[in-house]
């Protein structure tokens, strides 16, 4: 592989020990010589490693040995063509291009091209139709890159509805990996074109429009908000490049590493961790098929894929590792040196099972969309038990107390509070509209204070910059790494004529990390089963349908009358643990299960008869991502 002569400036000599962070930051970030934009990063890779394989894309799990491959030179040429095709359609720097498709070879090009020609807006096609329409209307996007009906039949129906609603002007179709699409599909209300056919006629040597700048918005990612409708968080090119660089700099893996990518490209992790970060190092990324980790046949051949492609690192959510811990290792997986886990809390039992089964260490990380992606990482050879990792270079993380009047007070080192982040990866704000010139209007909506981002997470930071999560101040429910805004659960129940109040929280779950459950107050007696069915019918997305609905006399509130969900989270945890223990010898030996909520966190206490097998109890409790203790009567 060609050696980058700027490596000694761009990359730290080492960042594989917690003590290296201070040395890294003696060099100002501005002196590192990072690429200014995602396009500049790709252009650099095309110059330094033109013949190095950039991406390998599997059509699906069953055809894992028949991928498509592209070098960095070929990827750069493709991005030029696709960006020029968008430019020819009138897309300019402040124009948003919506993207809604399962992962495929063409989608990678399309996403990078949208960031070059304008602003990319990846959309989760499983969102409710009215929410997808809201995103397009709020962003002003009139061009949609979408999967054809072969790649995503359900998504095509969403596209048809958007066109009929008059939201779209043009739909650019992408095809399954290794195939071509038929652009003859009729669509009332919008023009339909094959993106590949349009791009084939465009210049592949350079981009004909104005190049983006570091402070230009590169992408919009939707995230859960305080209302049922998703919010659009803006990322600048600098945000994405610095975060990708931080991840690459903090990786003990070299330039010859091969990364496995299986998260959807509407997820920031897929873009930053498995596309942009490898590009900065000239690394090879192997992309799973359109369903990614949701493709059940993938698990049957997963270890063979690792062996065949020499996968060195992967990134996934806890539920993926829980499944892999039970998949027989039927191949040589010695190449796999790093497995990163994030998006939701890691149950101790999942860590133990995966590491004992594979011999591979799970490394936790921490981040959120509003800070681009990653803000903390762990170390292979220097574990810090209980921590989700040390802050990444040039980012700052602290714990604060936020009073009722909005005043922030820094907490002493090691004391818990609301986590706040500052630095070059903090987003510029949410999209709240467009100005008279067509530019995006951004607003922090109370999350940005003097350059610091209120993460909504509760935790502590030690003297070495390691972060310890203790809970969530925000009410986000994370089901298998998928963020669910509780407001959409609550809105679905409040539309029921008998429901007078609703509050949704996450219940610990051994398979999904947590699942949504709801508590309601009623004006008339209504069966709980009927409320569950009602919510399932009216909720914005199927993943948000509550597993149960409990009727209560009153929903808890704070002293000033604000909703207070911590007692409900405690009750949900108690119910989950009680049910799990009941399945173990019928709950024999268990006297009582209680859950206490203090300082934003929940602790479950199990009271057992003397002589009860506490080891067996610990195995059951360790399967949940929660704090617990066992005492005897």
C-alpha positions as CSV (number, residue, x, y, z in Angstrom):
1,X,0.0,0.0,0.0
2,X,1.2,3.5,-0.8
3,X,2.3,5.4,2.3
4,X,0.9,8.8,3.0
5,X,3.8,11.1,3.3
6,X,1.6,13.4,5.5
7,X,1.0,10.6,8.1
8,X,3.5,12.1,10.6
9,X,1.4,15.3,10.7
10,X,-2.1,13.9,10.1
11,X,-2.0,11.0,12.5
12,X,-0.7,10.7,16.1
13,X,2.3,8.5,16.7
14,X,0.1,6.4,19.0
15,X,-3.3,6.5,20.7
16,X,-3.5,3.1,22.1
17,X,-3.1,4.0,25.8
18,X,-5.3,6.4,27.9
19,X,-2.2,8.4,28.7
20,X,-1.6,9.2,25.0
21,X,-4.6,11.7,24.8
22,X,-2.7,14.6,26.3
23,X,0.2,14.1,24.0
24,X,-2.1,14.0,20.9
25,X,-3.7,17.3,21.9
26,X,-0.4,19.2,22.2
27,X,-0.8,19.5,18.4
28,X,-3.7,21.8,17.6
29,X,-6.3,20.2,15.5
30,X,-6.0,22.9,12.8
31,X,-2.3,21.9,12.4
32,X,-3.2,18.3,11.6
33,X,-4.0,18.9,8.0
34,X,-7.3,17.0,7.9
35,X,-9.3,17.0,4.6
36,X,-11.8,19.9,4.7
37,X,-14.8,17.9,3.4
38,X,-16.0,14.4,2.7
39,X,-15.3,14.9,-1.0
40,X,-11.7,16.0,-0.3
41,X,-11.3,12.8,1.8
42,X,-12.5,10.7,-1.0
43,X,-10.4,12.6,-3.6
44,X,-7.3,12.1,-1.3
45,X,-8.0,8.4,-1.1
46,X,-8.3,8.2,-4.8
47,X,-4.9,9.8,-5.2
48,X,-3.1,7.9,-2.5
49,X,-4.6,4.5,-3.0
50,X,-6.1,4.4,-6.5
51,X,-5.9,0.6,-6.9
52,X,-6.8,-0.3,-3.3
53,X,-10.2,-2.0,-2.9
54,X,-12.4,0.6,-1.2
55,X,-15.7,-1.3,-0.9
56,X,-16.9,-4.8,-1.3
57,X,-20.7,-5.2,-1.3
58,X,-22.5,-8.5,-0.8
59,X,-25.8,-8.8,-2.7
60,X,-27.3,-10.6,0.3
61,X,-26.3,-13.3,2.8
62,X,-26.9,-16.2,0.6
63,X,-24.6,-14.8,-2.1
64,X,-21.9,-13.7,0.2
65,X,-19.2,-15.1,-2.2
66,X,-20.4,-13.1,-5.2
67,X,-19.9,-9.4,-4.3
68,X,-19.2,-6.3,-6.3
69,X,-15.9,-4.5,-5.7
70,X,-14.7,-1.0,-6.4
71,X,-11.3,0.6,-5.9
72,X,-10.9,4.1,-4.5
73,X,-10.2,5.4,-8.0
74,X,-13.4,3.7,-9.3
75,X,-15.4,5.0,-6.4
76,X,-14.2,8.6,-7.0
77,X,-15.1,8.4,-10.7
78,X,-18.6,7.1,-9.8
79,X,-19.1,9.9,-7.2
80,X,-18.1,12.5,-9.8
81,X,-20.7,11.1,-12.3
82,X,-23.5,10.8,-9.8
83,X,-22.8,14.3,-8.3
84,X,-22.7,15.8,-11.8
85,X,-26.0,14.1,-12.6
86,X,-27.5,15.8,-9.5
87,X,-26.0,19.1,-10.5
88,X,-27.6,18.7,-14.0
89,X,-31.0,18.4,-12.2
90,X,-30.4,21.7,-10.6
91,X,-29.1,20.6,-7.2
92,X,-26.9,23.2,-5.6
93,X,-25.0,23.7,-2.4
94,X,-28.0,24.5,-0.1
95,X,-30.4,22.0,-1.8
96,X,-31.3,18.8,0.2
97,X,-31.4,15.5,-1.6
98,X,-33.5,12.9,0.2
99,X,-32.2,9.3,0.2
100,X,-34.4,6.3,1.1
101,X,-33.1,2.9,0.3
102,X,-31.8,-0.3,1.9
103,X,-28.0,-0.6,1.6
104,X,-26.7,-1.5,-1.8
105,X,-23.5,-0.8,-3.8
106,X,-25.1,2.2,-5.6
107,X,-26.4,3.8,-2.4
108,X,-22.8,4.3,-1.1
109,X,-22.0,6.3,-4.2
110,X,-25.3,8.2,-4.1
111,X,-24.8,9.3,-0.5
112,X,-21.3,10.6,-1.1
113,X,-22.5,12.3,-4.3
114,X,-25.4,14.0,-2.5
115,X,-22.9,15.5,0.0
116,X,-20.7,16.7,-2.9
117,X,-23.5,18.3,-5.0
118,X,-25.7,19.5,-2.1
119,X,-26.9,18.1,1.2
120,X,-27.7,14.4,1.8
121,X,-30.7,13.5,3.9
122,X,-30.8,9.7,4.5
123,X,-34.3,8.6,5.6
124,X,-35.4,5.4,7.4
125,X,-38.0,4.0,5.0
126,X,-39.8,2.2,7.9
127,X,-40.9,5.5,9.4
128,X,-44.6,6.3,9.1
129,X,-45.5,7.9,5.8
130,X,-46.6,11.2,7.4
131,X,-43.2,11.5,9.2
132,X,-41.3,10.9,6.0
133,X,-43.4,13.5,4.3
134,X,-42.7,15.9,7.2
135,X,-38.9,15.4,6.8
136,X,-39.1,16.2,3.1
137,X,-41.3,19.2,3.6
138,X,-39.2,20.6,6.4
139,X,-35.9,20.1,4.5
140,X,-37.3,21.4,1.2
141,X,-36.1,18.3,-0.6
142,X,-37.7,17.7,-4.0
143,X,-35.3,15.1,-5.3
144,X,-35.5,11.7,-3.8
145,X,-33.0,8.9,-4.4
146,X,-35.0,5.7,-3.8
147,X,-34.7,1.9,-4.1
148,X,-36.6,0.5,-7.0
149,X,-39.5,-1.9,-6.4
150,X,-37.2,-4.9,-6.6
151,X,-34.9,-3.8,-3.9
152,X,-37.6,-2.4,-1.6
153,X,-41.2,-3.1,-2.5
154,X,-42.6,-1.6,0.7
155,X,-40.5,1.5,0.3
156,X,-41.8,2.0,-3.3
157,X,-45.3,2.4,-1.9
158,X,-44.0,5.1,0.3
159,X,-42.4,6.8,-2.7
160,X,-45.7,6.6,-4.6
161,X,-47.6,8.2,-1.8
162,X,-45.0,11.0,-1.6
163,X,-45.3,11.7,-5.3
164,X,-49.1,11.8,-5.2
165,X,-48.9,14.3,-2.3
166,X,-46.9,16.6,-4.5
167,X,-43.8,16.6,-2.3
168,X,-41.4,15.3,-5.0
169,X,-40.3,16.5,-8.4
170,X,-37.8,13.8,-9.3
171,X,-37.2,10.2,-8.2
172,X,-33.8,8.7,-9.0
173,X,-33.9,4.9,-8.7
174,X,-31.0,2.8,-7.4
175,X,-30.9,-1.0,-8.0
176,X,-29.9,-4.1,-6.0
177,X,-26.2,-4.7,-5.8
178,X,-24.9,-6.1,-9.1
179,X,-28.2,-5.4,-11.0
180,X,-29.7,-2.6,-13.1
181,X,-33.0,-0.9,-12.6
182,X,-35.9,-0.3,-15.0
183,X,-36.6,3.4,-15.0
184,X,-39.9,2.8,-16.9
185,X,-41.8,2.6,-13.6
186,X,-44.8,4.9,-13.8
187,X,-45.2,7.4,-10.9
188,X,-48.0,10.0,-10.9
189,X,-46.7,13.3,-9.7
190,X,-42.9,13.0,-10.2
191,X,-40.4,12.1,-12.9
192,X,-38.7,8.7,-12.5
193,X,-35.2,8.2,-13.8
194,X,-32.5,5.5,-13.4
195,X,-29.8,7.2,-11.4
196,X,-27.1,4.9,-13.0
197,X,-28.3,5.7,-16.5
198,X,-28.3,9.4,-15.8
199,X,-24.9,9.3,-14.2
200,X,-23.4,7.3,-17.1
201,X,-23.8,10.3,-19.3
202,X,-22.0,12.7,-16.9
203,X,-18.4,13.6,-16.5
204,X,-16.4,11.2,-14.3
205,X,-13.1,13.2,-14.1
206,X,-14.3,16.1,-11.9
207,X,-17.2,17.7,-10.3
208,X,-18.5,20.6,-12.5
209,X,-20.2,22.6,-9.7
210,X,-18.8,24.6,-6.8
211,X,-17.0,22.4,-4.2
212,X,-18.3,22.3,-0.7
213,X,-16.5,24.0,2.2
214,X,-15.8,22.7,5.7
215,X,-18.6,24.7,7.3
216,X,-21.2,23.8,4.7
217,X,-23.9,21.4,5.8
218,X,-23.1,17.9,4.5
219,X,-26.0,15.9,5.7
220,X,-29.2,15.9,7.8
221,X,-29.9,12.9,10.0
222,X,-33.3,12.5,11.7
223,X,-33.4,11.8,15.4
224,X,-36.1,11.4,18.0
225,X,-37.4,14.7,19.4
226,X,-39.8,15.8,22.1
227,X,-42.8,15.5,19.8
228,X,-43.9,12.6,17.7
229,X,-42.4,14.0,14.6
230,X,-38.6,13.4,14.1
231,X,-36.1,16.2,14.1
232,X,-33.4,16.9,11.5
233,X,-29.9,17.3,13.0
234,X,-27.5,19.0,10.6
235,X,-23.9,17.9,10.2
236,X,-21.2,20.0,8.6
237,X,-18.4,18.6,6.5
238,X,-16.1,19.5,9.4
239,X,-18.3,17.6,11.9
240,X,-18.1,14.4,9.8
241,X,-14.5,14.6,8.9
242,X,-13.2,15.4,12.4
243,X,-15.3,12.6,13.9
244,X,-14.2,10.1,11.3
245,X,-10.6,11.2,11.8
246,X,-11.0,10.8,15.6
247,X,-12.2,7.2,15.2
248,X,-9.4,6.3,12.8
249,X,-6.8,7.9,15.0
250,X,-8.1,6.1,18.0
251,X,-8.1,2.7,16.3
252,X,-5.2,0.3,16.9
253,X,-5.8,-1.1,13.5
254,X,-3.6,-0.3,10.6
255,X,-4.3,0.8,7.0
256,X,-4.5,-2.8,5.8
257,X,-7.6,-3.4,8.0
258,X,-10.9,-4.7,6.7
259,X,-14.1,-3.3,8.3
260,X,-17.4,-5.1,8.2
261,X,-20.4,-2.7,7.6
262,X,-23.9,-3.9,8.2
263,X,-25.8,-1.0,9.7
264,X,-28.2,1.0,7.4
265,X,-26.8,4.2,5.8
266,X,-29.5,6.3,7.4
267,X,-27.6,5.6,10.7
268,X,-24.7,7.9,11.4
269,X,-22.5,5.0,12.5
270,X,-22.7,3.5,9.0
271,X,-21.7,6.7,7.4
272,X,-19.0,7.9,9.8
273,X,-17.5,4.7,11.2
274,X,-17.7,2.3,8.3
275,X,-17.5,4.6,5.3
276,X,-15.7,7.9,6.1
277,X,-13.2,6.6,8.7
278,X,-11.9,3.8,6.4
279,X,-11.6,6.3,3.6
280,X,-9.2,8.4,5.6
281,X,-6.9,5.4,6.1
282,X,-7.3,3.7,2.7
283,X,-9.0,0.8,4.4
284,X,-11.3,-1.8,2.9
285,X,-14.9,-2.0,3.9
286,X,-17.1,-5.1,3.3
287,X,-20.8,-4.2,3.2
288,X,-23.5,-6.7,4.0
289,X,-26.6,-7.0,1.9
290,X,-29.7,-4.7,2.1
291,X,-31.0,-6.1,5.4
292,X,-27.6,-6.0,7.1
293,X,-27.7,-7.5,10.6
294,X,-31.5,-8.0,10.1
295,X,-30.8,-10.7,7.5
296,X,-31.2,-13.9,9.5
297,X,-29.3,-16.1,7.0
298,X,-26.3,-13.8,7.6
299,X,-25.8,-15.4,11.1
300,X,-25.5,-18.8,9.5
301,X,-22.5,-17.8,7.4
302,X,-21.2,-14.9,9.5
303,X,-17.9,-16.5,10.7
304,X,-17.3,-17.8,7.2
305,X,-17.7,-14.2,5.9
306,X,-15.2,-13.0,8.6
307,X,-12.7,-15.6,7.5
308,X,-13.1,-15.3,3.8
309,X,-12.7,-11.5,3.7
310,X,-10.3,-11.2,6.6
311,X,-12.5,-8.9,8.6
312,X,-10.5,-7.2,11.3
313,X,-13.1,-5.0,13.0
314,X,-16.9,-4.8,13.2
315,X,-19.4,-2.4,14.7
316,X,-22.8,-3.5,16.0
317,X,-25.5,-3.1,18.7
318,X,-25.7,-5.5,21.8
319,X,-28.5,-7.6,20.3
320,X,-26.2,-8.6,17.4
321,X,-23.5,-9.8,19.7
322,X,-26.1,-11.7,21.8
323,X,-27.1,-13.6,18.7
324,X,-23.5,-14.2,17.6
325,X,-22.6,-15.6,21.0
326,X,-24.8,-18.6,20.1
327,X,-23.6,-19.1,16.6
328,X,-21.0,-21.9,16.3
329,X,-17.7,-20.6,15.2
330,X,-17.2,-22.7,12.1
331,X,-14.2,-20.8,10.5
332,X,-10.9,-19.3,11.3
333,X,-11.7,-15.9,12.7
334,X,-8.2,-15.0,13.9
335,X,-8.3,-11.9,11.7
336,X,-11.1,-10.3,13.8
337,X,-9.3,-8.2,16.4
338,X,-11.8,-5.6,17.4
339,X,-15.6,-5.7,17.9
340,X,-17.1,-2.3,18.8
341,X,-20.5,-2.1,20.5
342,X,-22.7,1.0,21.0
343,X,-26.1,2.6,20.6
344,X,-27.5,1.1,23.8
345,X,-26.2,-0.3,27.1
346,X,-24.3,-3.6,27.0
347,X,-25.7,-6.2,29.4
348,X,-22.9,-8.0,31.3
349,X,-24.2,-11.4,30.3
350,X,-23.9,-10.5,26.6
351,X,-20.3,-9.3,27.0
352,X,-19.4,-12.4,28.9
353,X,-21.1,-14.8,26.5
354,X,-19.6,-13.3,23.3
355,X,-16.1,-13.0,24.7
356,X,-16.1,-16.5,26.1
357,X,-17.6,-17.9,22.8
358,X,-15.2,-16.1,20.4
359,X,-12.2,-14.9,22.4
360,X,-12.8,-11.4,21.0
361,X,-12.9,-8.4,23.3
362,X,-16.0,-6.2,23.0
363,X,-15.1,-2.5,23.1
364,X,-17.8,-0.1,24.2
365,X,-18.2,3.4,22.8
366,X,-20.5,6.3,23.3
367,X,-21.9,9.0,21.1
368,X,-25.1,10.6,19.7
369,X,-26.3,12.1,16.5
370,X,-26.1,15.6,17.7
371,X,-22.3,15.2,18.3
372,X,-22.0,13.6,14.8
373,X,-21.5,10.0,16.0
374,X,-18.8,9.0,18.4
375,X,-17.5,10.9,21.4
376,X,-15.8,8.2,23.6
377,X,-14.0,4.9,22.9
378,X,-12.5,2.0,24.9
379,X,-9.1,0.4,24.6
380,X,-8.2,-3.1,23.7
381,X,-5.4,-3.6,26.2
382,X,-6.4,-1.1,28.9
383,X,-9.9,-1.9,30.0
384,X,-11.7,0.5,32.4
385,X,-14.6,-1.6,33.9
386,X,-17.9,0.2,34.0
387,X,-16.8,2.9,31.5
388,X,-18.0,3.4,28.0
389,X,-14.6,4.8,27.1
390,X,-12.4,7.8,27.1
391,X,-13.3,11.0,25.3
392,X,-12.0,11.2,21.7
393,X,-9.3,13.8,20.9
394,X,-10.3,17.4,20.7
395,X,-13.8,16.7,22.2
396,X,-14.6,17.8,25.8
397,X,-17.1,16.0,28.0
398,X,-18.2,17.1,31.4
399,X,-21.1,16.5,33.9
400,X,-23.3,19.4,34.8
401,X,-26.3,20.1,37.0
402,X,-29.1,21.8,35.2
403,X,-31.4,23.7,37.5
404,X,-35.1,24.4,36.9
405,X,-34.2,27.9,35.7
406,X,-31.8,26.4,33.1
407,X,-28.7,27.4,34.9
408,X,-25.7,25.0,34.4
409,X,-23.3,24.2,37.2
410,X,-20.2,22.0,36.5
411,X,-20.0,18.9,38.7
412,X,-16.8,17.9,40.5
413,X,-14.7,15.3,38.7
414,X,-16.3,11.9,39.2
415,X,-19.7,13.2,40.3
416,X,-22.7,12.3,38.2
417,X,-24.8,14.9,36.3
418,X,-26.1,15.6,32.8
419,X,-23.3,14.9,30.3
420,X,-22.4,17.8,28.0
421,X,-20.0,17.8,25.0
422,X,-18.2,20.5,23.2
423,X,-15.8,20.6,20.3
424,X,-15.6,20.3,16.5
425,X,-18.1,17.4,16.3
426,X,-21.0,19.2,18.0
427,X,-23.7,19.9,15.4
428,X,-24.8,23.4,14.4
429,X,-28.5,22.7,15.2
430,X,-31.8,21.3,14.0
431,X,-33.5,22.3,10.8
432,X,-36.5,24.5,11.7
433,X,-37.1,26.0,8.3
434,X,-35.7,27.8,5.3
435,X,-34.8,31.5,4.9
436,X,-35.9,33.8,2.0
437,X,-32.8,32.7,0.0
438,X,-33.6,29.0,0.4
439,X,-30.9,28.4,3.0
440,X,-31.5,26.1,6.0
441,X,-32.5,27.8,9.3
442,X,-30.8,26.0,12.2
443,X,-31.7,26.2,15.9
444,X,-30.2,24.3,18.9
445,X,-33.7,24.1,20.4
446,X,-32.3,24.5,23.9
447,X,-29.7,21.7,23.5
448,X,-26.8,24.1,22.7
449,X,-25.5,26.4,25.5
450,X,-22.3,28.4,24.9
451,X,-20.9,25.8,22.6
452,X,-21.8,22.9,24.8
453,X,-24.3,20.2,23.8
454,X,-26.8,18.9,26.5
455,X,-26.8,15.2,25.6
456,X,-29.7,14.4,27.9
457,X,-27.6,11.4,29.3
458,X,-26.7,11.1,32.9
459,X,-23.1,10.1,33.8
460,X,-19.8,11.0,35.4
461,X,-16.4,11.8,33.9
462,X,-13.2,10.8,35.7
463,X,-9.9,12.7,35.7
464,X,-8.6,10.7,32.7
465,X,-11.7,11.6,30.6
466,X,-13.4,8.2,30.9
467,X,-17.2,8.4,30.8
468,X,-19.5,6.4,33.1
469,X,-23.2,6.3,32.2
470,X,-25.7,6.2,35.0
471,X,-28.9,6.7,33.2
472,X,-30.8,8.9,30.7
473,X,-32.3,12.2,31.5
474,X,-34.0,12.1,28.2
475,X,-36.8,9.5,27.7
476,X,-35.5,8.0,24.5
477,X,-36.3,4.2,24.3
478,X,-33.6,2.2,22.6
479,X,-34.8,-1.0,21.2
480,X,-32.0,-3.1,19.7
481,X,-30.0,0.1,18.9
482,X,-33.1,1.7,17.3
483,X,-34.1,5.0,18.8
484,X,-37.8,5.3,19.6
485,X,-39.3,8.6,20.6
486,X,-41.8,7.8,23.4
487,X,-44.0,10.6,22.2
488,X,-45.1,8.6,19.2
489,X,-46.2,5.8,21.6
490,X,-48.0,8.3,23.8
491,X,-49.6,10.1,20.9
492,X,-51.1,6.8,19.6
493,X,-52.6,6.0,22.9
494,X,-53.9,9.6,23.5
495,X,-55.9,9.3,20.3
496,X,-58.0,6.6,22.1
497,X,-61.3,8.1,23.3
498,X,-60.9,6.7,26.8
499,X,-57.3,7.6,27.4
500,X,-56.7,10.8,29.4
501,X,-53.0,10.5,30.0
502,X,-50.1,8.4,28.7
503,X,-46.4,7.9,29.4
504,X,-44.1,5.5,27.6
505,X,-40.8,4.2,28.9
506,X,-38.4,1.4,28.1
507,X,-38.7,-1.9,29.8
508,X,-35.5,-3.9,30.1
509,X,-35.4,-6.9,27.7
510,X,-32.8,-9.6,27.3
511,X,-33.1,-9.7,23.5
512,X,-33.7,-6.1,22.5
513,X,-32.0,-4.2,25.4
514,X,-35.4,-2.6,26.1
515,X,-38.8,-2.5,24.6
516,X,-41.5,0.2,24.9
517,X,-44.2,-0.2,27.5
518,X,-46.9,2.4,28.4
519,X,-48.8,3.6,31.4
520,X,-52.2,5.3,31.0
521,X,-55.0,6.9,32.9
522,X,-58.6,6.4,31.7
523,X,-61.9,8.2,31.7
524,X,-63.8,4.9,31.3
525,X,-62.9,1.2,31.9
526,X,-61.0,-0.3,28.9
527,X,-59.3,-3.6,28.6
528,X,-55.5,-3.4,28.5
529,X,-55.4,-5.8,25.6
530,X,-57.6,-3.4,23.7
531,X,-55.2,-0.5,24.4
532,X,-52.2,-2.5,23.2
533,X,-54.1,-3.4,19.9
534,X,-55.1,0.3,19.5
535,X,-51.5,1.5,20.0
536,X,-50.2,-1.1,17.5
537,X,-52.7,0.1,14.9
538,X,-52.0,3.8,15.4
539,X,-48.3,4.0,16.3
540,X,-46.0,5.6,13.7
541,X,-43.7,2.6,13.3
542,X,-44.1,-1.1,14.3
543,X,-41.0,-1.1,16.5
544,X,-42.6,1.5,18.7
545,X,-45.7,-0.6,19.4
546,X,-45.8,-1.0,23.2
547,X,-45.4,-4.6,24.6
548,X,-47.8,-3.8,27.3
549,X,-50.1,-1.0,28.6
550,X,-50.7,-0.6,32.3
551,X,-53.7,1.3,33.6
552,X,-52.8,3.5,36.6
553,X,-54.8,6.0,38.7
554,X,-52.3,8.8,38.2
555,X,-49.2,9.4,36.2
556,X,-46.2,10.7,38.3
557,X,-45.2,14.3,38.1
558,X,-42.5,16.5,39.7
559,X,-43.1,19.0,42.4
560,X,-43.7,21.6,39.7
561,X,-46.1,19.4,37.8
562,X,-43.8,18.2,35.0
563,X,-44.1,14.6,33.9
564,X,-41.7,12.3,35.9
565,X,-41.0,9.0,34.2
566,X,-38.3,7.6,36.5
567,X,-40.8,5.7,38.8
568,X,-42.4,4.2,35.7
569,X,-39.0,3.0,34.5
570,X,-38.4,1.5,37.9
571,X,-41.8,-0.3,37.8
572,X,-41.1,-1.6,34.2
573,X,-37.7,-2.9,35.4
574,X,-39.3,-4.6,38.4
575,X,-41.9,-6.3,36.2
576,X,-39.3,-7.5,33.7
577,X,-37.1,-9.0,36.4
578,X,-40.1,-10.5,38.2
579,X,-41.2,-12.2,35.0
580,X,-37.7,-13.6,34.3
581,X,-37.3,-14.9,37.8
582,X,-40.8,-16.6,37.6
583,X,-39.5,-18.6,34.7
584,X,-36.6,-19.9,36.8
585,X,-37.9,-22.7,38.9
586,X,-41.3,-20.9,39.2
587,X,-39.6,-18.2,41.2
588,X,-38.9,-20.5,44.1
589,X,-36.8,-18.8,46.8
590,X,-37.7,-15.3,45.7
591,X,-39.4,-13.3,48.4
592,X,-39.7,-9.9,46.8
593,X,-38.5,-7.8,43.8
594,X,-38.3,-4.1,44.2
595,X,-36.9,-1.2,42.1
596,X,-35.7,2.1,43.4
597,X,-35.2,5.2,41.3
598,X,-32.6,7.7,42.5
599,X,-30.5,10.3,40.7
600,X,-31.8,9.3,37.3
601,X,-31.0,5.6,37.6
602,X,-32.9,2.5,38.5
603,X,-31.6,-0.3,40.8
604,X,-33.5,-3.6,41.1
605,X,-33.3,-5.4,44.4
606,X,-34.1,-9.1,44.7
607,X,-34.8,-10.5,48.2
608,X,-34.3,-14.2,48.3
609,X,-34.7,-17.0,50.9
610,X,-31.4,-18.1,52.6
611,X,-29.8,-20.8,50.6
612,X,-31.1,-19.6,47.2
613,X,-28.6,-20.1,44.4
614,X,-27.4,-16.6,44.0
615,X,-25.1,-17.6,41.1
616,X,-28.2,-18.7,39.1
617,X,-29.9,-15.4,40.1
618,X,-26.9,-13.4,38.9
619,X,-26.9,-15.2,35.5
620,X,-30.6,-14.2,35.0
621,X,-30.1,-10.6,36.2
622,X,-26.9,-10.1,34.1
623,X,-28.9,-10.7,31.0
624,X,-30.5,-7.3,31.5
625,X,-28.8,-3.9,31.0
626,X,-29.6,-2.7,34.5
627,X,-28.1,-2.2,38.0
628,X,-29.2,-5.0,40.4
629,X,-28.4,-6.5,43.8
630,X,-29.5,-9.7,45.6
631,X,-30.1,-9.8,49.4
632,X,-31.4,-12.6,51.6
633,X,-34.3,-12.3,54.0
